Amino acid sequence: MVFSSALIGLREGLEAALVVSILVAFLVKTERRHALRFVWPGVGAAVLLSIGVGAILTYSTAQLSFEHQELLGGSLSIVAVVFVTAMIFWMRKASRHIAAELRGKMEDALKVGPAAVLLLSFLAVGREGLETAVFFYSAVQTAQSDTLQPLIGFVIGIAAAIVLAYLLYRGAVRFNLAKFFTITGVLLVFVAAGVLGYGLHDLQEAGFIPGLTTLAFDASSALPETSWYGALLKGIFNYSQQTTVLQAIAWVAYVAIVLPLFLKPARKNKTETAPAAPAAAKE
């Protein structure tokens, strides 16, 4: 669970950090540093809200019955899959013009006043944060008894994202962001497929969906989750040693549909070019 959680934390954290760096760089470059004092409270409020939502989702469900816990966990896992799917497609499309779009929104917010600047910063980071909170809850549910690994993974991923975004902002490192988001997007497709399978399994355990005892395969003896290789597969791809037919069908269908669509070359306008990583961060 550390790997998949770190991957989501890195991806979400880098998107949020890049958004902040673009807003900050725009204010610095246009000599409007005075507005920075309204950006940071918005960012801080978004972070606190995300942490609060994650904590509430994760720790307030302990009082629920087993069936209600599984129903809630399964439902939020499916919501997380929707979020991660939308996220990878949105970033692939928006990466070409996100900097210009954010600079335009900040220009409009500056004309309105400090409250608008604060709100823009809050919403820009809050969306990524709320998605991360749902992902965290889903990861905790998947990990079941071991809730420390998802937390460690998310902390590692988000910390790495902050450091990486800062280095990009300062021009200390240069790499192809489009390629980075493509590689992480492919990995996240397989992670999301596993989360979808676990979500459906939770709904089956809650009695909301039938088929809990109809197994596609039982690899408990050949590939147990307690072995190091089983734990590795579980941590990366959310492998389940006892997979129902519904889980297997959902996993295969999701990968077979989403992966080709994601890897399909995006159409580019003749006047549209993808910005380099330092340009997106510093301009």
C-alpha positions in Angstrom: 0.0 0.0 0.0 3.0 2.3 0.4 3.7 2.4 -3.3 0.2 3.1 -4.5 -0.5 5.6 -1.8 2.8 7.4 -2.5 2.0 7.4 -6.2 -1.3 9.1 -5.6 0.2 11.5 -3.1 3.0 12.4 -5.6 0.6 12.9 -8.4 -2.0 14.9 -6.5 0.6 16.8 -4.5 2.6 17.8 -7.6 -0.6 19.1 -9.4 -1.5 21.2 -6.3 2.1 22.4 -5.8 2.4 23.4 -9.5 -0.8 25.3 -9.3 0.5 27.3 -6.3 3.9 27.9 -8.0 2.2 29.2 -11.1 0.1 31.7 -9.0 3.1 32.8 -6.9 5.4 33.2 -9.9 2.7 35.3 -11.7 2.4 37.6 -8.7 6.2 37.9 -8.3 6.8 38.5 -12.0 4.1 41.2 -12.3 5.4 42.9 -9.1 2.3 42.2 -7.1 4.0 40.5 -4.2 1.5 42.2 -1.8 -1.2 39.8 -2.9 0.9 36.8 -1.7 -0.4 37.4 1.8 -3.9 36.4 0.5 -2.6 33.4 -1.4 -1.1 31.5 1.5 -4.1 31.7 3.8 -6.2 30.2 1.0 -3.7 27.4 0.4 -3.5 26.7 4.2 -7.3 26.6 4.6 -7.5 24.1 1.7 -4.9 21.9 3.2 -6.5 22.0 6.6 -9.9 21.2 5.1 -8.5 18.2 3.2 -6.8 16.8 6.3 -10.0 17.3 8.3 -12.2 15.5 5.7 -9.7 12.7 5.5 -9.6 12.3 9.2 -13.4 12.4 9.5 -13.9 9.8 6.8 -11.2 7.5 8.1 -11.9 7.6 11.8 -15.6 8.5 12.2 -16.8 5.3 10.6 -15.6 3.1 13.5 -19.0 3.4 15.2 -20.9 2.0 12.2 -21.9 -1.6 11.8 -19.8 -3.9 9.6 -22.3 -3.8 6.8 -22.5 0.0 6.9 -18.7 0.3 7.0 -18.4 -1.9 3.9 -21.2 0.0 2.1 -19.6 3.4 2.8 -16.1 2.1 2.0 -17.2 0.5 -1.2 -19.1 3.6 -2.3 -16.2 5.9 -1.6 -13.8 3.6 -3.4 -15.9 3.8 -6.5 -16.0 7.6 -6.1 -12.2 7.6 -5.7 -11.9 5.6 -9.0 -14.1 8.3 -10.7 -11.8 11.0 -9.3 -8.6 9.4 -10.3 -9.9 8.6 -13.8 -11.1 12.2 -14.3 -7.8 13.5 -12.9 -5.5 11.7 -15.3 -7.5 12.7 -18.3 -7.9 16.3 -17.1 -4.2 16.8 -16.6 -3.4 15.3 -20.0 -5.6 17.8 -21.6 -5.0 20.8 -19.3 -1.2 20.6 -19.0 -0.9 22.6 -22.3 -2.8 25.6 -21.1 -3.1 25.4 -17.3 -0.5 28.1 -16.7 -2.2 30.6 -18.9 -5.6 29.8 -17.5 -4.5 30.2 -13.9 -2.8 33.5 -14.7 -6.0 34.8 -16.3 -8.0 33.8 -13.3 -5.5 35.5 -10.9 -5.7 38.6 -13.0 -9.4 38.7 -12.7 -9.3 37.9 -9.0 -6.9 40.8 -8.4 -9.4 43.2 -10.0 -12.1 42.0 -7.6 -10.1 42.2 -4.4 -8.2 40.3 -1.7 -11.2 38.0 -1.0 -11.2 36.8 -4.6 -7.5 36.0 -4.5 -7.9 34.0 -1.3 -10.9 32.1 -2.7 -9.0 31.3 -6.0 -6.1 29.9 -4.0 -8.4 27.9 -1.8 -10.4 26.4 -4.7 -7.3 25.7 -6.8 -5.7 23.6 -4.0 -8.9 22.4 -2.3 -10.0 20.3 -5.3 -6.8 18.3 -5.3 -6.9 18.0 -1.5 -10.4 16.7 -1.3 -9.6 14.1 -4.0 -6.6 13.1 -1.9 -8.7 12.7 1.2 -11.1 10.3 -0.6 -8.1 8.4 -2.0 -6.7 8.1 1.5 -9.9 6.7 3.0 -10.1 4.2 0.2 -6.5 3.2 0.7 -7.1 2.7 4.4 -10.1 0.5 3.7 -8.1 -1.6 1.3 -5.3 -2.0 3.8 -7.8 -3.1 6.4 -5.9 -3.8 9.6 -2.7 -1.9 8.6 -3.7 1.7 8.3 -0.1 3.1 8.8 1.2 2.1 5.4 -1.3 4.4 3.4 -0.4 7.3 5.7 3.3 6.7 5.2 2.8 6.5 1.4 0.8 9.7 1.2 3.3 11.6 3.3 6.2 10.4 1.2 4.4 11.2 -2.0 3.2 14.7 -1.0 6.6 15.6 0.5 8.4 14.5 -2.7 5.9 16.5 -4.8 6.5 19.7 -2.7 10.3 19.4 -3.1 10.0 18.6 -6.8 7.7 21.6 -7.5 10.0 23.9 -5.6 13.0 22.7 -7.6 11.1 23.2 -10.8 10.1 26.7 -9.7 13.7 27.6 -8.9 14.9 26.1 -12.2 17.1 23.7 -10.3 15.7 20.7 -12.2 14.2 20.2 -15.7 12.2 17.3 -17.0 9.3 16.7 -19.3 6.1 17.1 -17.3 3.9 15.7 -20.0 5.9 12.4 -20.0 5.9 12.3 -16.2 2.1 12.6 -16.1 1.7 10.0 -18.8 3.9 7.4 -16.9 2.1 8.1 -13.6 -1.2 8.1 -15.4 -0.6 4.6 -16.8 0.4 3.3 -13.3 -2.7 4.9 -11.8 -5.0 3.1 -14.3 -3.9 -0.2 -12.7 -4.1 1.2 -9.2 -7.6 2.5 -9.9 -8.6 -0.9 -11.4 -7.6 -2.5 -8.1 -9.5 0.1 -6.0 -12.6 -0.5 -8.2 -12.3 -4.2 -7.5 -12.0 -3.7 -3.8 -14.9 -1.3 -3.8 -17.1 -3.8 -5.5 -16.0 -6.5 -3.0 -16.9 -4.2 -0.1 -20.4 -3.7 -1.6 -20.7 -7.5 -2.0 -19.7 -8.0 1.7 -22.3 -5.4 2.7 -24.9 -7.4 0.8 -25.6 -4.6 -1.5 -24.4 -6.5 -4.6 -24.6 -10.3 -4.9 -21.9 -12.7 -5.9 -19.6 -12.7 -2.8 -19.1 -16.4 -2.9 -18.8 -16.7 -6.7 -15.0 -16.6 -7.2 -13.1 -16.1 -10.4 -10.1 -17.7 -8.7 -8.6 -18.4 -5.3 -4.8 -18.0 -5.2 -4.6 -18.3 -1.4 -2.1 -21.2 -1.6 -0.2 -20.3 -4.7 0.0 -16.5 -4.2 -1.0 -15.6 -0.6 -1.2 -11.9 0.4 0.9 -12.7 3.4 3.9 -13.6 1.2 6.4 -10.9 0.2 5.4 -11.2 -3.5 1.7 -11.2 -2.6 2.1 -8.2 -0.4 4.1 -6.5 -3.2 1.3 -7.1 -5.7 -1.3 -6.0 -3.2 0.6 -2.8 -2.5 1.1 -1.9 -6.1 -2.0 -3.2 -7.9 -4.4 -3.9 -5.0 -4.2 -7.7 -5.7 -6.7 -9.9 -3.9 -6.0 -13.5 -3.4 -9.7 -14.4 -3.5 -11.2 -12.5 -6.4 -14.9 -12.7 -7.2 -16.2 -12.9 -10.8 -17.5 -9.4 -10.6 -14.2 -8.0 -9.3 -12.3 -9.8 -12.1 -14.7 -8.5 -14.8 -14.6 -5.0 -13.5 -10.8 -5.0 -13.3 -10.3 -6.3 -16.9 -13.0 -4.0 -18.3 -11.7 -0.9 -16.6 -8.1 -1.5 -17.8 -9.3 -2.5 -21.3 -11.3 0.6 -21.7 -9.5 3.4 -19.8 -5.9 2.5 -20.7 -6.3 2.7 -24.5 -8.3 5.9 -24.2 -5.6 7.4 -22.0 -2.8 6.4 -24.3 -4.6 7.5 -27.5 -2.7 10.5 -28.9 -4.4 13.8 -28.1 -5.4 16.1 -30.9 -3.4 19.3 -31.0 -4.4 22.6 -32.5 -1.8 24.0 -35.0 -1.3 27.0 -32.7 -1.1 24.9 -29.5 2.2 23.8 -28.1 3.0 22.1 -24.8 5.0 24.3 -22.4 8.2 23.1 -20.9 8.2 22.4 -17.2 10.3 25.4 -16.1 8.2 27.7 -18.2 5.0 26.5 -16.7 6.4 26.9 -13.2 8.2 30.2 -13.6 6.2 32.3 -16.0 
